[in-house]
Amino acid sequence: MRLVNINHINGNETLGKAIHDIDGRRLLNAGVSLKPSIIQKLYEKGITSVYIDDSISEGIEIDEFLCHETKTHAKSIVHDEMKRLSQKRTMDYSKLSKVVDNILDEILSRKVDLINVKDVRMQDEQTFAHSVNVCVTSIALATKLSIPVSKIKSIAMGALLHDIGKALLPSSLLNKTKTLTPQENEEMKKHPLLGYNLIKDNAETTATTKVAVLMHHEHIDGNGYPMNLSGDKIHYSARIITICDEFDSTINDKNDNNVHNTTDAVEYLIGASGHIFDKSIVDELLKIVPIYDAGSIVLLSNGILGIVVKNNSVNLTRPVVRALYNPKTGEKFSKVRLIDLGTELSVKILREVEVNIDSVIKERVRI
């Protein structure tokens, strides 16, 4: 199984994972043939990538850090509570708290070493899926930082609620697909304070959760907002959520305009460490995020195109790769040839390649 952009689908692939809407209703079953008519419907739903099963990815397993049922339920609750906020200016905090408990219990019980950061989303669930992803990643990162579980729950709640202030902004602003004007950008920057004001008097909400919502757009160098705080003046919970928030936004952009592969997103985090992000926390995140996800097509330094089969938790830049094709020689590897970059140190990954690999092999395209 592997995740592919639907622009790279020929029309005879098989869907590897079922697709559901935000209410958990199944839109497409796994095993469906992805004919052009189905691809068109996916476009209309705002879905830009899907998991497929094919001969190239045979035997590759995609581990879900959070099961589908838990994630769908969480997205649904966030959706309902943001809708309630925008219409009635109230929310059911107990429901959100139960969502965080469920996510926290599942993650801590599974003890998964690496997280799968890519997400398949529909246009109408972007904000809610993002909030859940940031919550999940924040829990994983806080656990890696050895933060006590009681504190992790407060951080997780802050992560789930970090964008809740957007419920009070005009939908026309939130749904705009073009670049925001300077005036619109200033309006968008109000959401941390709006979110904080919504929960600051809630007795059930911890102080950690409140400051996390308020400070999640502050930068280490003092150039963030809304208070231009710097360094240790930014609460540690907000420093964690800021990184997870920006990372998920970078690789799962709602308009599919600024989407980066994980490698580019990691490079961005590293480059922004020390002035936007807390470097020590970024360093810990990079220990649990695979640089090249299982199922990624990569170009190796020996000229071979391959697919990542399994990551190496000790060194995430050196996974096990299955050789597929050599664009220079035209050689297609019909027999399974695995290259363990953890032991074959003379070979390295040059970059992830976004291509229709079947077409590349068939047409002998040079990369």
NORKASUL-V527571 format. One record per pair of residues at least 24 apart in sequence whose ideal C-beta (glycine too) atoms are under 7 Angstrom apart, sorted by sequence separation. I is the first residue (numbers start at 1). J is the second residue. D is the distance in whole Angstrom. If there is no record, write none. Layout:
i=I j=J d=D
i=I j=J d=D
This chain:
i=11 j=35 d=6
i=135 j=159 d=4
i=192 j=216 d=6
i=211 j=235 d=4
i=303 j=327 d=7
i=318 j=342 d=5
i=9 j=34 d=6
i=11 j=36 d=5
i=74 j=99 d=5
i=115 j=140 d=5
i=134 j=159 d=5
i=135 j=160 d=4
i=166 j=191 d=5
i=192 j=217 d=5
i=212 j=237 d=4
i=216 j=241 d=5
i=217 j=242 d=7
i=266 j=291 d=6
i=291 j=316 d=5
i=303 j=328 d=5
i=165 j=191 d=4
i=168 j=194 d=5
i=211 j=237 d=7
i=212 j=238 d=5
i=216 j=242 d=5
i=243 j=269 d=7
i=290 j=316 d=5
i=291 j=317 d=5
i=165 j=192 d=6
i=211 j=238 d=6
i=262 j=289 d=7
i=292 j=319 d=6
i=315 j=342 d=6
i=19 j=47 d=7
i=134 j=162 d=6
i=163 j=191 d=6
i=165 j=193 d=7
i=262 j=290 d=7
i=263 j=291 d=6
i=74 j=103 d=6
i=107 j=136 d=7
i=131 j=160 d=6
i=165 j=194 d=3
i=208 j=237 d=5
i=212 j=241 d=5
i=216 j=245 d=6
i=262 j=291 d=6
i=309 j=338 d=7
i=332 j=361 d=6
i=9 j=39 d=6
i=165 j=195 d=3
i=262 j=292 d=7
i=312 j=342 d=5
i=19 j=50 d=7
i=131 j=162 d=7
i=164 j=195 d=5
i=262 j=293 d=6
i=70 j=102 d=6
i=103 j=135 d=6
i=107 j=139 d=5
i=131 j=163 d=6
i=6 j=39 d=5
i=70 j=103 d=6
i=103 j=136 d=6
i=107 j=140 d=7
i=165 j=198 d=7
i=193 j=226 d=5
i=306 j=339 d=7
i=324 j=357 d=6
i=17 j=51 d=4
i=161 j=195 d=6
i=164 j=198 d=6
i=192 j=226 d=6
i=243 j=277 d=5
i=330 j=364 d=5
i=15 j=50 d=6
i=16 j=51 d=4
i=100 j=135 d=7
i=104 j=139 d=6
i=242 j=277 d=6
i=325 j=360 d=7
i=6 j=42 d=6
i=16 j=52 d=5
i=70 j=106 d=6
i=103 j=139 d=7
i=127 j=163 d=6
i=189 j=225 d=5
i=325 j=361 d=5
i=15 j=52 d=6
i=16 j=53 d=4
i=66 j=103 d=6
i=189 j=226 d=7
i=14 j=52 d=6
i=161 j=199 d=7
i=243 j=281 d=6
i=327 j=365 d=7
i=13 j=52 d=4
i=14 j=53 d=5
i=67 j=106 d=7
i=127 j=166 d=7
i=239 j=278 d=4
i=243 j=282 d=6
i=327 j=366 d=5
i=14 j=54 d=7
i=66 j=106 d=6
i=327 j=367 d=5
i=13 j=54 d=6
i=66 j=107 d=7
i=240 j=281 d=6
i=6 j=48 d=6
i=65 j=107 d=7
i=239 j=281 d=6
i=243 j=285 d=6
i=5 j=48 d=6
i=6 j=49 d=6
i=5 j=49 d=5
i=6 j=50 d=6
i=4 j=49 d=6
i=302 j=347 d=5
i=3 j=49 d=6
i=4 j=50 d=7
i=301 j=347 d=6
i=65 j=112 d=6
i=300 j=347 d=5
i=301 j=348 d=5
i=3 j=51 d=5
i=4 j=52 d=6
i=24 j=72 d=5
i=104 j=152 d=7
i=161 j=209 d=7
i=305 j=353 d=7
i=2 j=51 d=7
i=63 j=112 d=6
i=79 j=128 d=5
i=104 j=153 d=6
i=300 j=349 d=6
i=301 j=350 d=6
i=1 j=51 d=5
i=2 j=52 d=6
i=65 j=115 d=5
i=75 j=125 d=6
i=78 j=128 d=4
i=158 j=208 d=7
i=162 j=212 d=7
i=300 j=350 d=7
i=65 j=116 d=5
i=158 j=209 d=4
i=162 j=213 d=6
i=298 j=349 d=5
i=299 j=350 d=5
i=1 j=53 d=5
i=20 j=72 d=6
i=24 j=76 d=7
i=64 j=116 d=7
i=104 j=156 d=6
i=154 j=206 d=4
i=157 j=209 d=4
i=161 j=213 d=5
i=299 j=351 d=6
i=305 j=357 d=7
i=22 j=75 d=5
i=23 j=76 d=6
i=63 j=116 d=6
i=75 j=128 d=4
i=78 j=131 d=5
i=100 j=153 d=6
i=103 j=156 d=7
i=155 j=208 d=7
i=22 j=76 d=6
i=62 j=116 d=6
i=75 j=129 d=6
i=78 j=132 d=7
i=154 j=208 d=4
i=158 j=212 d=3
i=162 j=216 d=5
i=220 j=274 d=7
i=221 j=275 d=4
i=298 j=352 d=5
i=299 j=353 d=5
i=2 j=57 d=4
i=154 j=209 d=5
i=158 j=213 d=6
i=220 j=275 d=6
i=221 j=276 d=7
i=297 j=352 d=7
i=298 j=353 d=6
i=1 j=57 d=5
i=100 j=156 d=5
i=219 j=275 d=7
i=220 j=276 d=6
i=296 j=352 d=5
i=297 j=353 d=5
i=22 j=79 d=6
i=75 j=132 d=5
i=100 j=157 d=5
i=151 j=208 d=7
i=155 j=212 d=6
i=219 j=276 d=5
i=220 j=277 d=6
i=292 j=349 d=6
i=2 j=60 d=6
i=74 j=132 d=5
i=220 j=278 d=6
i=297 j=355 d=6
i=1 j=60 d=6
i=1 j=61 d=7
i=97 j=157 d=7
i=100 j=160 d=6
i=292 j=352 d=6
i=297 j=357 d=5
i=1 j=62 d=5
i=71 j=132 d=6
i=96 j=157 d=7
i=99 j=160 d=7
i=305 j=367 d=7
i=96 j=160 d=6
i=96 j=161 d=7
i=299 j=367 d=6
i=51 j=120 d=7
i=50 j=120 d=6
i=66 j=136 d=5
i=49 j=120 d=6
i=65 j=136 d=6
i=47 j=120 d=7
i=47 j=122 d=6
i=46 j=122 d=5
i=45 j=122 d=5
i=46 j=123 d=2
i=45 j=123 d=7
i=46 j=124 d=7
i=177 j=255 d=5
i=85 j=164 d=7
i=158 j=237 d=6
i=162 j=241 d=6
i=86 j=167 d=4
i=78 j=160 d=7
i=82 j=164 d=6
i=85 j=167 d=4
i=86 j=168 d=7
i=155 j=237 d=5
i=159 j=241 d=5
i=85 j=168 d=7
i=154 j=237 d=7
i=158 j=241 d=6
i=162 j=245 d=6
i=82 j=167 d=4
i=155 j=240 d=6
i=159 j=244 d=7
i=155 j=241 d=7
i=263 j=351 d=7
i=263 j=352 d=6
i=261 j=352 d=5
i=142 j=240 d=6
i=141 j=240 d=6
i=19 j=120 d=7
i=21 j=122 d=7
i=22 j=124 d=7
i=138 j=240 d=6
i=22 j=125 d=4
i=138 j=241 d=5
i=141 j=244 d=6
i=22 j=128 d=7
i=138 j=244 d=5
i=134 j=241 d=7
i=137 j=244 d=4
i=93 j=202 d=6
i=134 j=244 d=5
i=137 j=247 d=7
i=93 j=204 d=5
i=134 j=245 d=5
i=137 j=248 d=6
i=93 j=205 d=7
i=85 j=198 d=7
i=134 j=248 d=5
i=3 j=118 d=6
i=133 j=248 d=5
i=130 j=248 d=6
i=130 j=249 d=7
i=130 j=252 d=7
i=126 j=254 d=4
i=121 j=252 d=7
i=118 j=251 d=7
i=119 j=252 d=5
i=117 j=251 d=6
i=145 j=284 d=6
i=144 j=284 d=5
i=141 j=284 d=6
i=144 j=287 d=6
i=141 j=285 d=5
i=144 j=288 d=6
i=117 j=262 d=6
i=140 j=288 d=6
i=117 j=289 d=6
i=115 j=288 d=6
i=114 j=288 d=6
i=115 j=289 d=6
i=113 j=288 d=7
i=118 j=293 d=6
i=114 j=290 d=5
i=116 j=293 d=7
i=114 j=311 d=6
i=114 j=313 d=6
i=113 j=313 d=5
i=48 j=256 d=5
i=62 j=294 d=6
i=62 j=295 d=6
i=60 j=294 d=5
i=60 j=295 d=5
i=57 j=295 d=6
i=60 j=309 d=6
i=57 j=307 d=6
i=56 j=307 d=6
i=56 j=324 d=6
i=3 j=295 d=6
i=2 j=295 d=3
i=1 j=295 d=6
i=56 j=357 d=6
i=2 j=307 d=7
i=10 j=356 d=7
i=8 j=355 d=7
i=8 j=356 d=4
i=10 j=358 d=6
i=5 j=354 d=7
